[in-house]
């Protein structure tokens, strides 16, 4: 096993498919034999809900063993890791209290690097091939996540409003790179694609015009299998392995691994 690669999934626009992309790529990587740690950095708990039923998620969200308490105490994340029902796939669950984390970190020394500090021992141990972090769409806390990451993947919905605010996203990433210069944009993952609609082609043409930004070749199309898998708290690559979405996430995961491991 080589160096652990930490990947943040973020977009300042809600509804872009961050949690769905993060959870299913993580599950697909695990199915490919890679050791993966997922970190739920969002108060909405969607990444945790992708693997566990709601009562389990809420119990951990209200307890002591979640990301909120680890960050507040600035502790090593090792003791906050739980095993998912799937081989090679672990999770640090979130808390609804994450909604206040930005204000609580405001007066902390070097607050932008607290998550990096909490992840350091886990990363240095090289137990995991990949650490995937699902980020909420608020700047201050996202900066903390980005400073703890090696790579960024930006999920973009293939819709008329899907690219709204993308320019601001890149401006923000440039600001983060001032204090975390090794951070790299791995690429844009296009989600919620309906190939019958003209704006899908327009979205792809516009994205490919972006200078020095890679757009992943494998896109994720709209598929009811994803919604059913979410309703059952099972990633689609495990819930319906023969579905179109499962195949697409598996292919995208392979492309991501090839790209970030260069």
VEXTOR-629207 format. One record per atom (N, C-alpha, C): x, y, z; residue number from 1. Coordinates in Angstrom, 1 decimal, always signed. Atoms other than C-alpha are relative to their C-alpha. Layout:
      c1      c2      c3  num
       X       Y       Z  NUM
...
***
This chain:
      c1      c2      c3  num
    +0.8    -1.2    +0.0    1
    +0.0    +0.0    +0.0    1
    +0.9    +1.2    +0.0    1
    -0.7    -1.2    +0.1    2
    +1.3    +3.4    -1.0    2
    -0.5    +1.1    +0.9    2
    +0.5    -1.2    -0.7    3
    +0.7    +6.9    +0.3    3
    -1.5    +0.2    -0.1    3
    +1.4    -0.3    +0.0    4
    -2.8    +7.7    +1.4    4
    -0.3    +1.3    -0.7    4
    +0.4    -1.2    +0.7    5
    -4.6   +10.1    -0.9    5
    -1.3    +0.5    +0.6    5
    +1.2    -0.6    -0.6    6
    -7.2   +12.4    +0.7    6
    -0.7    +0.9    -1.1    6
    +0.8    -0.7    +1.0    7
   -10.0   +13.7    -1.6    7
    -1.2    +0.6    +0.6    7
    +1.1    -0.7    -0.4    8
   -12.5   +16.3    -0.9    8
    -1.0    +0.1    -1.1    8
    +1.1    -0.2    +1.0    9
   -15.9   +16.4    -2.7    9
    -0.7    +1.3    +0.4    9
    +0.6    -1.3    -0.4   10
   -17.2   +20.0    -2.7   10
    -0.5    +0.7    -1.3   10
    +0.6    -1.0    +0.9   11
   -19.3   +22.5    -4.6   11
    -0.8    +1.0    +0.8   11
    +0.7    -0.9    -0.8   12
   -20.6   +25.7    -3.3   12
    -1.5    +0.1    -0.3   12
    +1.4    +0.1    +0.4   13
   -24.0   +24.9    -5.0   13
    -0.5    -1.3    +0.6   13
    +0.7    +1.2    -0.5   14
   -26.3   +22.5    -3.2   14
    -0.7    -0.8    -1.1   14
    +0.7    +0.8    +1.0   15
   -27.9   +19.6    -5.0   15
    +0.9    -0.5    -1.1   15
    -0.9    +0.4    +1.1   16
   -24.8   +18.8    -7.1   16
    +0.3    -1.4    +0.0   16
    -0.3    +1.5    -0.1   17
   -24.5   +15.2    -5.9   17
    +1.2    -0.3    +0.7   17
    -1.2    +0.2    -0.8   18
   -21.6   +15.6    -3.5   18
    +0.0    -1.3    +0.8   18
    +0.1    +1.2    -0.9   19
   -22.7   +13.0    -1.0   19
    -0.2    -1.3    -0.7   19
    +0.3    +1.2    +0.8   20
   -24.0   +10.5    -3.6   20
    +1.3    -0.4    -0.7   20
    -1.2    +0.3    +0.8   21
   -20.8   +10.8    -5.6   21
    +1.1    -0.6    +1.0   21
    -1.0    +0.4    -1.0   22
   -18.6   +10.5    -2.5   22
    -0.3    -1.4    +0.5   22
    +0.3    +1.3    -0.6   23
   -20.4    +7.5    -1.0   23
    +0.1    -1.1    -1.0   23
    +0.0    +1.1    +0.9   24
   -20.7    +5.5    -4.2   24
    +1.4    -0.2    -0.6   24
    -1.4    +0.2    +0.5   25
   -17.1    +6.2    -5.4   25
    +0.8    -0.8    +1.1   25
    -0.7    +0.7    -1.1   26
   -15.9    +5.1    -1.9   26
    -0.4    -1.5    +0.0   26
    +0.4    +1.4    +0.0   27
   -18.0    +1.9    -2.1   27
    +0.6    -0.7    -1.2   27
    -0.6    +0.6    +1.2   28
   -16.7    +1.2    -5.6   28
    +1.4    -0.3    +0.2   28
    -1.5    +0.2    -0.2   29
   -13.1    +1.7    -4.6   29
    +0.2    -1.2    +1.0   29
    -0.1    +1.1    -1.0   30
   -13.7    -0.7    -1.6   30
    -0.2    -1.3    -0.7   30
    +0.3    +1.2    +0.8   31
   -15.2    -3.3    -4.0   31
    +1.2    -0.4    -0.9   31
    -1.2    +0.2    +0.8   32
   -12.0    -2.9    -6.1   32
    +1.2    -0.5    +0.9   32
    -1.0    +0.5    -0.8   33
   -10.0    -4.0    -3.1   33
    +0.8    +1.1    +0.7   33
    -0.7    -1.1    -0.7   34
    -8.9    -0.5    -1.8   34
    -0.6    +0.2    +1.4   34
    +0.5    -0.3    -1.3   35
    -9.1    +0.4    +1.8   35
    -0.4    +1.5    +0.0   35
    +0.5    -1.3    +0.1   36
   -11.2    +3.5    +2.1   36
    -0.6    +0.5    +1.3   36
    +0.6    -0.7    -1.2   37
   -12.1    +5.9    +5.0   37
    -0.9    +1.1    -0.5   37
    +0.9    -1.1    +0.3   38
   -15.1    +8.2    +4.5   38
    -0.2    +0.9    +1.2   38
    +0.1    -0.9    -1.1   39
   -15.4   +11.3    +6.6   39
    -1.2    +0.9    -0.4   39
    +1.2    -0.8    +0.3   40
   -18.9   +12.9    +6.8   40
    +0.2    +1.4    +0.6   40
    -0.3    -1.3    -0.5   41
   -18.2   +16.6    +7.1   41
    -1.2    +0.9    -0.1   41
    +1.2    -0.8    +0.2   42
   -21.8   +17.8    +6.6   42
    -1.1    -0.3    +1.1   42
    +1.0    +0.2    -1.0   43
   -24.5   +18.4    +9.2   43
    -1.2    -0.7    -0.5   43
    +1.2    +0.7    +0.5   44
   -27.1   +16.9    +6.9   44
    +0.1    -1.5    +0.1   44
    -0.2    +1.4    -0.3   45
   -25.6   +13.5    +7.6   45
    -0.2    -0.9    -1.2   45
    +0.3    +0.8    +1.2   46
   -26.1   +12.3    +4.0   46
    +1.0    -1.2    -0.2   46
    -1.0    +1.0    +0.2   47
   -22.9   +10.4    +3.8   47
    -0.1    -1.2    +1.0   47
    +0.3    +1.1    -1.0   48
   -23.6    +8.5    +7.0   48
    -1.2    -0.8    -0.3   48
    +1.2    +0.7    +0.4   49
   -27.1    +7.8    +5.8   49
    +0.1    -0.9    -1.2   49
    -0.3    +0.9    +1.2   50
   -25.7    +6.2    +2.7   50
    +0.3    -1.4    +0.4   50
    -0.5    +1.3    -0.4   51
   -24.5    +3.3    +4.8   51
    -0.7    -0.6    +1.2   51
    +0.6    +0.4    -1.2   52
   -26.5    +3.2    +8.0   52
    -1.5    +0.5    +0.1   52
    +1.4    -0.4    -0.2   53
   -30.2    +3.4    +8.9   53
    -0.1    +1.3    +0.8   53
    +0.2    -1.3    -0.6   54
   -31.6    +6.7   +10.2   54
    +0.2    +0.0    +1.5   54
    -0.1    +0.1    -1.4   55
   -31.8    +5.6   +13.8   55
    +1.4    -0.1    +0.5   55
    -1.4    +0.2    -0.3   56
   -28.2    +4.5   +13.9   56
    +0.7    +1.4    -0.2   56
    -0.6    -1.3    +0.3   57
   -27.1    +7.8   +12.3   57
    -0.3    +1.0    +1.0   57
    +0.4    -1.0    -1.0   58
   -29.1   +10.0   +14.7   58
    +0.6    -0.3    +1.3   58
    -0.6    +0.4    -1.3   59
   -27.8    +8.0   +17.7   59
    +1.5    +0.5    +0.0   59
    -1.4    -0.4    +0.1   60
   -24.2    +8.6   +16.6   60
    +0.2    +1.6    -0.1   60
    -0.1    -1.4    +0.2   61
   -24.9   +12.2   +15.6   61
    -0.2    +0.7    +1.4   61
    +0.3    -0.6    -1.3   62
   -26.2   +12.9   +19.2   62
    +1.0    -0.5    +1.1   62
    -1.0    +0.5    -1.0   63
   -23.4   +11.0   +20.9   63
    +1.3    +0.7    +0.0   63
    -1.4    -0.6    -0.2   64
   -19.7   +11.6   +21.5   64
    +0.9    -0.4    -1.1   64
    -1.0    +0.5    +1.0   65
   -18.1    +9.6   +18.7   65
    -0.4    +0.4    -1.4   65
    +0.2    -0.5    +1.3   66
   -18.5   +11.8   +15.7   66
    +1.0    +1.1    -0.3   66
    -1.0    -1.0    +0.5   67
   -16.6   +14.4   +13.7   67
    +0.0    +1.3    +0.8   67
    +0.2    -1.2    -0.7   68
   -18.0   +17.3   +15.6   68
    +0.8    +0.0    +1.3   68
    -0.7    +0.1    -1.2   69
   -16.6   +16.2   +18.9   69
    +1.5    -0.2    -0.2   69
    -1.5    +0.2    +0.3   70
   -13.2   +15.1   +17.4   70
    +0.6    +1.4    -0.3   70
    -0.5    -1.3    +0.3   71
   -12.8   +18.6   +15.9   71
    +0.0    +0.9    +1.2   71
    +0.1    -0.9    -1.1   72
   -13.9   +20.4   +19.0   72
    +1.1    -0.3    +1.0   72
    -1.0    +0.4    -0.9   73
   -11.4   +18.4   +21.1   73
    +1.4    +0.0    -0.7   73
    -1.2    +0.1    +0.8   74
    -8.8   +18.4   +18.3   74
    +0.8    -1.3    +0.3   74
    -0.5    +1.3    -0.3   75
    -8.3   +14.7   +18.8   75
    +0.3    -0.8    -1.3   75
    -0.2    +1.0    +1.1   76
    -6.9   +12.0   +16.5   76
    -1.3    -0.7    -0.4   76
    +1.2    +0.6    +0.5   77
    -9.7   +10.6   +14.4   77
    -0.1    -1.5    +0.1   77
    -0.1    +1.5    +0.0   78
    -8.6    +7.0   +14.9   78
    -1.2    -0.6    +0.9   78
    +1.0    +0.5    -1.0   79
   -11.0    +6.5   +17.9   79
    -1.4    +0.3    -0.4   79
    +1.3    -0.4    +0.5   80
   -13.9    +8.0   +15.9   80
    -0.5    -0.8    -1.2   80
    +0.3    +0.8    +1.2   81
   -13.8    +5.5   +13.1   81
    -0.9    -1.2    +0.3   81
    +0.9    +1.1    -0.2   82
   -16.6    +3.0   +12.7   82
    +0.1    -0.8    -1.3   82
    +0.0    +0.9    +1.2   83
   -16.8    +0.0   +10.3   83
    -1.4    +0.0    -0.6   83
    +1.3    +0.1    +0.7   84
   -19.5    +0.0    +7.7   84
    -0.3    -1.5    -0.2   84
    +0.3    +1.4    +0.3   85
   -21.2    -3.3    +6.7   85
    +0.8    -0.6    -1.1   85
    -0.7    +0.5    +1.2   86
   -18.9    -3.5    +3.7   86
    +1.5    -0.1    +0.2   86
    -1.4    +0.2    -0.1   87
   -15.4    -4.8    +3.5   87
    +0.8    +1.1    -0.5   87
    -0.9    -1.0    +0.5   88
   -12.6    -2.3    +3.2   88
    -0.5    +1.4    +0.2   88
    +0.6    -1.3    +0.0   89
   -14.9    +0.6    +4.0   89
    -0.4    +0.5    +1.4   89
    +0.2    -0.6    -1.3   90
   -14.9    +2.7    +7.2   90
    -0.5    +1.4    -0.1   90
    +0.6    -1.3    +0.0   91
   -16.6    +5.9    +8.2   91
    +0.2    +0.8    +1.4   91
    +0.1    -0.9    -1.2   92
   -16.2    +8.9   +10.6   92
    -1.4    +0.7    -0.1   92
    +1.3    -0.6    +0.1   93
   -19.9    +9.9   +11.2   93
    +0.0    +1.4    +0.4   93
    +0.1    -1.4    -0.3   94
   -21.1   +13.4   +11.4   94
    -1.0    +0.3    +1.1   94
    +1.0    -0.4    -1.1   95
   -23.4   +15.4   +13.8   95
    -0.7    +1.2    -0.6   95
    +0.7    -1.2    +0.4   96
   -26.1   +17.9   +13.3   96
    +0.6    +1.3    +0.6   96
    -0.7    -1.1    -0.6   97
   -24.0   +20.1   +15.6   97
    +1.1    +0.6    -0.9   97
    -0.9    -0.5    +0.9   98
   -21.7   +20.6   +12.7   98
    -0.4    +1.4    -0.6   98
    +0.5    -1.3    +0.5   99
   -23.9   +23.6   +11.8   99
    +0.7    +1.1    +0.7   99
    -0.6    -1.1    -0.8  100
   -22.1   +25.6   +14.5  100
    +1.5    -0.1    +0.0  100
    -1.4    +0.3    -0.1  101
   -18.6   +24.3   +13.8  101
    +0.8    +1.3    -0.4  101
    -0.7    -1.1    +0.5  102
   -17.5   +27.4   +11.9  102
    +0.2    +1.1    +1.1  102
    -0.1    -1.1    -1.1  103
   -18.3   +29.8   +14.8  103
    +0.9    -0.5    +1.2  103
    -0.8    +0.5    -1.1  104
   -16.6   +27.5   +17.3  104
    +1.5    -0.1    -0.3  104
    -1.4    +0.0    +0.4  105
   -13.4   +27.3   +15.3  105
    +0.5    +1.4    -0.2  105
    -0.4    -1.4    +0.4  106
   -13.3   +31.1   +14.7  106
    +1.2    +0.5    +0.8  106
    -1.0    -0.6    -0.9  107
   -11.1   +31.9   +17.7  107
    +1.2    -1.0    +0.2  107
    -1.0    +1.0    -0.2  108
    -8.9   +28.8   +17.4  108
    +1.3    +0.3    -0.8  108
    -1.3    -0.2    +0.6  109
    -5.2   +29.0   +16.6  109
    +0.1    -0.9    -1.2  109
    -0.2    +0.7    +1.2  110
    -4.5   +28.0   +13.0  110
    -1.2    -0.9    -0.3  110
    +1.3    +0.7    +0.1  111
    -8.2   +27.0   +12.7  111
    -0.1    -0.7    -1.4  111
    +0.1    +0.6    +1.4  112
    -7.8   +26.2    +8.9  112
    +0.6    -1.4    +0.0  112
    -0.7    +1.3    +0.0  113
    -5.6   +23.2    +9.8  113
    -0.4    -1.0    +1.1  113
    +0.4    +0.9    -1.1  114
    -7.5   +21.5   +12.6  114
    -0.4    -1.3    -0.5  114
    +0.4    +1.3    +0.5  115
    -9.0   +18.8   +10.5  115
    +1.3    -0.8    -0.5  115
    -1.2    +0.6    +0.5  116
    -5.6   +18.1    +8.9  116
    +0.8    -0.6    +1.2  116
    -0.6    +0.5    -1.2  117
    -4.2   +17.7   +12.4  117
    -0.6    -1.2    +0.5  117
    +0.7    +1.2    -0.5  118
    -6.9   +15.3   +13.4  118
    +0.1    -1.2    -0.8  118
    -0.1    +1.1    +1.0  119
    -6.4   +13.2   +10.3  119
    +1.5    -0.5    -0.1  119
    -1.4    +0.3    +0.4  120
    -2.6   +13.2   +10.4  120
    +0.5    -1.4    +0.4  120
    -0.5    +1.3    -0.4  121
    -2.0   +10.0   +12.4  121
    -0.7    -1.1    -0.9  121
    +0.7    +1.0    +0.9  122
    -4.6    +8.1   +10.3  122
    +0.7    +0.0    -1.4  122
    -0.6    +0.0    +1.3  123
    -3.0    +9.3    +7.1  123
    +1.4    -0.5    +0.1  123
    -1.4    +0.4    -0.1  124
    +0.6    +8.7    +8.3  124
    +0.1    -1.6    +0.2  124
    +0.0    +1.4    -0.2  125
    -0.4    +5.1    +9.2  125
    -0.1    -0.8    -1.3  125
    +0.2    +0.6    +1.4  126
    -1.2    +4.4    +5.5  126
    -0.8    -1.3    +0.1  126
    +1.0    +1.1    +0.0  127
    -3.9    +2.0    +6.6  127
    -0.9    +0.0    -1.2  127
    +0.9    -0.2    +1.0  128
    -6.1    +3.5    +4.0  128
    +0.7    +0.4    -1.3  128
    -0.5    -0.5    +1.3  129
    -5.5    +3.9    +0.3  129
    -0.6    +1.4    -0.3  129
    +0.6    -1.2    +0.3  130
    -8.0    +6.7    +0.1  130
    -0.9    +0.5    +1.2  130
    +0.9    -0.6    -0.9  131
    -9.7    +9.1    +2.5  131
    -0.9    +1.0    -0.8  131
    +1.0    -0.8    +0.7  132
   -12.9   +10.7    +1.0  132
    -0.8    +0.8    +1.0  132
    +0.7    -0.9    -1.0  133
   -14.4   +13.7    +2.7  133
    -1.2    +0.7    -0.8  133
    +1.2    -0.6    +0.5  134
   -17.9   +14.9    +2.0  134
    -0.1    +1.4    +0.7  134
    -0.1    -1.3    -0.6  135
   -17.9   +18.7    +2.5  135
    -1.4    +0.7    -0.2  135
    +1.2    -0.8    +0.2  136
   -20.9   +21.0    +3.1  136
    +0.4    +1.3    -0.8  136
    -0.3    -1.1    +0.9  137
   -21.3   +24.1    +1.0  137
    +0.0    +1.4    +0.7  137
    -0.3    -1.3    -0.7  138
   -20.1   +26.8    +3.4  138
    +1.5    +0.2    +0.1  138
    -1.4    -0.3    +0.3  139
   -16.7   +28.5    +2.9  139
    +0.9    -0.4    +1.2  139
    -1.1    +0.1    -1.0  140
   -15.0   +28.5    +6.3  140
    +0.3    -1.4    +0.4  140
    -0.3    +1.4    -0.3  141
   -15.5   +24.9    +7.2  141
    +0.5    -0.8    -1.2  141
    -0.5    +0.6    +1.2  142
   -14.9   +23.8    +3.6  142
    +1.5    +0.3    -0.1  142
    -1.4    -0.3    +0.1  143
   -11.5   +25.6    +3.8  143
    +0.8    -0.9    +0.9  143
    -0.7    +0.9    -0.9  144
   -10.6   +23.4    +6.8  144
    +0.1    -1.4    -0.7  144
    -0.1    +1.3    +0.6  145
   -11.5   +20.3    +4.8  145
    +1.0    +0.0    -1.2  145
    -0.9    -0.1    +1.1  146
    -9.6   +21.5    +1.7  146
    +1.4    +0.0    +0.5  146
    -1.4    -0.1    -0.5  147
    -6.5   +22.2    +3.8  147
    +0.4    -1.4    +0.5  147
    -0.3    +1.4    -0.5  148
    -6.7   +18.5    +5.0  148
    +0.1    -0.9    -1.2  148
    +0.1    +0.9    +1.2  149
    -7.0   +17.2    +1.4  149
    +1.2    +0.2    -1.0  149
    -1.0    -0.1    +1.1  150
    -4.6   +16.4    -1.4  150
    -0.6    +0.4    -1.3  150
    +0.7    -0.2    +1.3  151
    -7.2   +16.5    -4.2  151
    -1.4    +0.5    +0.2  151
    +1.4    -0.5    -0.1  152
   -10.6   +18.1    -4.9  152
    -0.7    -0.6    -1.2  152
    +0.9    +0.4    +1.1  153
   -13.4   +16.6    -7.0  153
    -1.2    +0.9    +0.2  153
    +1.2    -0.9    +0.0  154
   -16.2   +19.0    -7.9  154
    -1.1    -0.6    -0.8  154
    +1.2    +0.5    +0.7  155
   -19.5   +17.3    -8.7  155
    -0.8    +1.1    -0.6  155
    +0.8    -1.1    +0.7  156
   -21.5   +19.4   -11.2  156
    -1.2    -0.7    -0.6  156
    +1.2    +0.5    +0.6  157
   -25.1   +18.7   -12.1  157
    -0.2    +0.5    -1.4  157
    +0.2    -0.3    +1.4  158
   -25.8   +18.6   -15.8  158
    -1.4    +0.6    -0.2  158
    +1.3    -0.7    +0.1  159
   -28.6   +21.2   -15.7  159
    +0.2    +1.4    -0.3  159
    -0.2    -1.4    +0.3  160
   -29.2   +24.8   -16.7  160
    +0.7    +0.8    +1.1  160
    -0.6    -0.7    -1.1  161
   -28.2   +25.9   -13.2  161
    +1.2    -0.7    +0.7  161
    -1.1    +0.9    -0.6  162
   -25.6   +23.2   -12.5  162
    +1.3    +0.7    +0.1  162
    -1.4    -0.7    -0.1  163
   -22.6   +25.5   -13.2  163
    -0.1    +1.3    +0.6  163
    +0.2    -1.3    -0.7  164
   -24.0   +28.4   -11.3  164
    +1.0    +0.1    +1.1  164
    -0.9    -0.2    -1.1  165
   -21.3   +29.7    -9.0  165
    +1.3    -0.7    -0.2  165
    -1.3    +0.8    +0.2  166
   -18.5   +27.5   -10.5  166
    +1.2    +1.0    +0.0  166
    -1.1    -1.0    +0.1  167
   -16.4   +30.6   -11.2  167
    +0.4    +0.4    +1.4  167
    -0.3    -0.4    -1.4  168
   -16.7   +31.6    -7.5  168
    +0.7    -1.2    +0.7  168
    -0.6    +1.2    -0.6  169
   -15.7   +28.0    -6.6  169
    +1.5    +0.0    -0.3  169
    -1.4    +0.0    +0.4  170
   -12.4   +28.3    -8.5  170
    +0.7    +1.1    +0.6  170
    -0.6    -1.1    -0.7  171
   -11.7   +31.7    -7.0  171
    +0.3    -0.4    +1.4  171
    -0.2    +0.4    -1.3  172
   -12.1   +30.2    -3.6  172
    +1.1    -1.0    +0.1  172
    -1.1    +1.0    +0.0  173
    -9.9   +27.3    -4.4  173
    +1.4    +0.6    -0.1  173
    -1.2    -0.7    +0.2  174
    -7.2   +29.7    -5.5  174
    +0.4    +0.7    +1.3  174
    -0.3    -0.6    -1.3  175
    -7.5   +31.4    -2.1  175
    +0.6    -1.0    +1.0  175
    -0.5    +1.1    -0.9  176
    -7.1   +28.1    -0.3  176
    +1.4    -0.4    -0.3  176
    -1.3    +0.4    +0.4  177
    -4.0   +27.3    -2.3  177
    +1.1    +0.9    +0.5  177
    -1.0    -1.0    -0.6  178
    -2.3   +30.4    -0.8  178
    +0.5    -0.6    +1.3  178
    -0.4    +0.6    -1.3  179
    -2.2   +28.5    +2.5  179
    +0.2    -1.5    +0.0  179
    -0.1    +1.5    +0.2  180
    -2.3   +24.9    +1.2  180
    +0.4    -0.2    -1.5  180
    -0.4    +0.0    +1.4  181
    -0.2   +25.1    -2.0  181
    +0.0    -1.3    -0.7  181
    -0.1    +1.3    +0.7  182
    -0.1   +21.4    -2.7  182
    -1.4    -0.6    -0.4  182
    +1.3    +0.4    +0.4  183
    -3.9   +21.1    -3.1  183
    -0.2    +0.1    -1.5  183
    +0.2    +0.0    +1.4  184
    -4.9   +20.1    -6.6  184
    -1.4    -0.4    -0.3  184
    +1.3    +0.4    +0.5  185
    -8.2   +19.9    -8.5  185
    +0.2    -1.2    -0.8  185
    -0.1    +1.3    +0.7  186
    -8.5   +16.3    -9.6  186
    -0.9    +0.1    -1.3  186
    +0.9    -0.1    +1.2  187
   -11.4   +17.2   -11.9  187
    -1.4    +0.3    +0.4  187
    +1.5    -0.2    -0.1  188
   -15.1   +17.8   -12.4  188
    -0.7    -1.3    -0.3  188
    +0.8    +1.2    +0.2  189
   -17.5   +14.9   -12.1  189
    -1.4    +0.4    -0.4  189
    +1.3    -0.4    +0.5  190
   -20.7   +15.4   -14.1  190
    -1.0    -1.0    +0.4  190
    +1.0    +0.8    -0.7  191
   -23.8   +14.1   -12.3  191
    -1.4    +0.3    -0.5  191
    +1.5    -0.2    +0.3  192
   -27.6   +13.8   -12.8  192
    -0.2    +0.3    -1.5  192
    +0.0    -0.2    +1.5  193
   -27.1   +13.5   -16.6  193
    -1.3    -0.6    -0.6  193
    +1.1    +0.5    +0.9  194
   -30.2   +13.2   -18.9  194
    +0.5    +0.2    -1.4  194
    -0.6    -0.2    +1.3  195
   -28.7   +12.6   -22.3  195
    -1.1    +0.4    -1.0  195
    +1.1    -0.4    +0.9  196
   -32.1   +13.3   -23.9  196
    -0.1    +1.5    -0.1  196
    +0.1    -1.5    -0.1  197
   -31.8   +17.0   -22.9  197
    +1.2    +0.7    -0.7  197
    -1.0    -0.8    +0.7  198
   -29.9   +19.5   -25.0  198
    +1.0    +0.6    +0.9  198
    -0.9    -0.7    -0.9  199
   -28.4   +21.2   -22.0  199
    +1.2    -0.9    +0.5  199
    -1.1    +0.8    -0.3  200
   -26.3   +18.1   -21.3  200
    +1.2    +0.2    -0.9  200
    -1.1    -0.2    +1.0  201
   -24.3   +18.6   -24.5  201
    +0.6    +1.4    +0.3  201
    -0.4    -1.4    -0.2  202
   -24.1   +22.4   -23.7  202
    +0.9    +0.0    +1.3  202
    -0.8    +0.1    -1.3  203
   -22.8   +21.6   -20.1  203
    +1.3    -0.5    -0.3  203
    -1.3    +0.7    +0.3  204
   -20.1   +19.3   -21.4  204
    +0.9    +0.9    -0.9  204
    -0.8    -0.9    +0.8  205
   -19.0   +21.8   -24.1  205
    +0.6    +1.2    +0.8  205
    -0.4    -1.1    -0.9  206
   -18.8   +24.6   -21.5  206
    +1.1    -0.4    +0.9  206
    -1.0    +0.5    -1.0  207
   -16.9   +22.5   -19.0  207
    +1.4    -0.3    -0.7  207
    -1.3    +0.3    +0.7  208
   -14.3   +21.4   -21.6  208
    +0.7    +1.2    -0.5  208
    -0.7    -1.2    +0.4  209
   -13.6   +25.0   -22.4  209
    +0.8    +0.6    +1.2  209
    -0.8    -0.5    -1.2  210
   -12.3   +25.6   -18.8  210
    +1.4    -0.3    -0.1  210
    -1.5    +0.2    +0.1  211
    -8.6   +26.1   -18.8  211
    +0.6    -0.8    +1.1  211
    -0.8    +0.8    -1.0  212
    -6.5   +23.5   -17.1  212
    -0.8    -0.8    +1.0  212
    +0.9    +0.7    -0.9  213
    -9.5   +21.8   -15.5  213
    -0.4    -1.3    -0.7  213
    +0.3    +1.3    +0.5  214
    -9.9   +18.1   -16.1  214
    -1.5    -0.3    +0.2  214
    +1.4    +0.4    -0.1  215
   -13.5   +16.8   -16.8  215
    +0.0    -1.5    -0.1  215
    +0.0    +1.5    +0.1  216
   -13.9   +13.1   -16.0  216
    -0.9    -0.5    -1.1  216
    +0.7    +0.5    +1.1  217
   -14.9   +11.1   -19.0  217
    -1.3    -0.7    +0.3  217
    +1.1    +0.8    -0.4  218
   -17.3    +8.9   -17.2  218
    -1.0    +0.9    +0.8  218
    +1.1    -0.8    -0.6  219
   -20.6   +10.7   -16.3  219
    -1.0    -0.9    +0.7  219
    +1.0    +0.7    -0.7  220
   -23.4    +9.7   -14.0  220
    -1.4    +0.4    -0.4  220
    +1.3    -0.3    +0.5  221
   -26.8    +9.5   -15.5  221
    -1.1    -0.1    +1.0  221
    +1.2    +0.1    -0.9  222
   -30.2    +9.9   -13.8  222
    -0.4    -1.5    +0.0  222
    +0.4    +1.4    -0.1  223
   -31.3    +6.5   -12.5  223
    -0.7    -0.2    +1.3  223
    +0.8    +0.2    -1.2  224
   -34.0    +5.6   -10.1  224
    +0.6    -1.0    +1.0  224
    -0.7    +1.0    -0.9  225
   -31.8    +2.8    -8.7  225
    +0.8    +0.8    +1.1  225
    -0.7    -0.7    -1.0  226
   -29.8    +5.5    -6.9  226
    -1.0    +0.4    +1.1  226
    +0.9    -0.4    -1.0  227
   -32.9    +6.8    -5.1  227
    -0.5    -1.1    +0.8  227
    +0.4    +1.2    -0.8  228
   -34.0    +3.3    -4.1  228
    +1.1    -0.4    +0.9  228
    -1.1    +0.4    -0.8  229
   -30.5    +2.6    -2.8  229
    +0.1    +0.9    +1.2  229
    +0.0    -1.0    -1.1  230
   -30.6    +5.8    -0.7  230
    -1.1    -0.3    +1.0  230
    +1.2    +0.3    -0.9  231
   -34.0    +4.9    +0.7  231
    +0.3    -1.2    +0.9  231
    -0.3    +1.2    -0.8  232
   -32.5    +1.6    +1.9  232
    +1.4    +0.1    +0.7  232
    -1.3    -0.3    -0.7  233
   -29.2    +3.2    +3.2  233
    +1.1    -1.0    -0.5  233
    -1.0    +0.9    +0.6  234
   -27.1    +1.0    +0.8  234
    +0.5    +0.7    -1.3  234
    -0.5    -0.6    +1.2  235
   -24.8    +2.4    -1.9  235
    -0.4    -0.8    -1.2  235
    +0.6    +0.7    +1.2  236
   -26.1    +1.6    -5.4  236
    +1.0    -1.1    -0.5  236
    -0.9    +1.0    +0.5  237
   -22.9    -0.3    -6.2  237
    -0.1    -1.3    +0.8  237
    +0.3    +1.2    -0.8  238
   -24.0    -2.8    -3.5  238
    -1.5    -0.4    -0.1  238
    +1.5    +0.2    +0.0  239
   -27.8    -2.4    -3.7  239
    -0.4    -0.7    -1.2  239
    +0.4    +0.6    +1.3  240
   -28.2    -3.1    -7.4  240
    +1.2    +0.0    -0.9  240
    -1.3    +0.0    +0.6  241
   -24.9    -4.2    -8.7  241
    +0.0    +0.0    -1.5  241
    +0.1    +0.1    +1.5  242
   -26.2    -4.8   -12.3  242
    -0.6    +1.3    -0.6  242
    +0.7    -1.2    +0.5  243
   -27.8    -1.3   -12.6  243
    +1.0    +0.8    -0.8  243
    -0.8    -0.9    +0.8  244
   -26.6    +1.3   -15.0  244
    +0.9    +0.9    +0.9  244
    -0.7    -0.9    -0.9  245
   -25.6    +3.6   -12.1  245
    +1.2    -0.7    +0.7  245
    -1.1    +0.8    -0.6  246
   -23.5    +0.9   -10.4  246
    +1.1    -0.1    -0.9  246
    -1.1    +0.1    +1.0  247
   -21.6    +0.4   -13.6  247
    +0.7    +1.4    -0.2  247
    -0.6    -1.3    +0.3  248
   -21.1    +4.1   -14.1  248
    +0.9    +0.5    +1.2  248
    -0.8    -0.3    -1.2  249
   -19.9    +4.7   -10.5  249
    +1.3    -0.8    +0.1  249
    -1.2    +0.8    +0.0  250
   -17.5    +1.8   -10.8  250
    +1.0    +0.5    -1.1  250
    -0.9    -0.5    +1.1  251
   -16.1    +3.2   -14.1  251
    +0.6    +1.3    +0.4  251
    -0.5    -1.3    -0.4  252
   -15.8    +6.7   -12.6  252
    +1.0    -0.2    +1.1  252
    -0.9    +0.2    -1.1  253
   -14.1    +5.3    -9.5  253
    +1.4    -0.5    -0.6  253
    -1.2    +0.5    +0.6  254
   -11.5    +3.5   -11.7  254
    +0.7    +1.2    -0.6  254
    -0.6    -1.2    +0.6  255
   -10.9    +6.8   -13.6  255
    +0.6    +0.9    +1.1  255
    -0.5    -0.8    -1.0  256
   -10.5    +8.7   -10.4  256
    +1.2    -0.5    +0.6  256
    -1.2    +0.7    -0.6  257
    -8.1    +6.2    -8.9  257
    +1.2    +0.2    -0.9  257
    -1.1    -0.1    +1.0  258
    -6.0    +6.3   -12.1  258
    +0.6    +1.4    +0.0  258
    -0.4    -1.4    +0.1  259
    -5.9   +10.1   -12.1  259
    +0.7    +0.5    +1.3  259
    -0.6    -0.5    -1.2  260
    -5.2   +10.8    -8.4  260
    +1.3    -0.7    +0.4  260
    -1.2    +0.8    -0.4  261
    -2.5    +8.1    -8.1  261
    +1.2    +0.3    -0.9  261
    -1.2    -0.3    +0.9  262
    -0.3    +9.6   -10.8  262
    +1.1    +0.6    +0.7  262
***
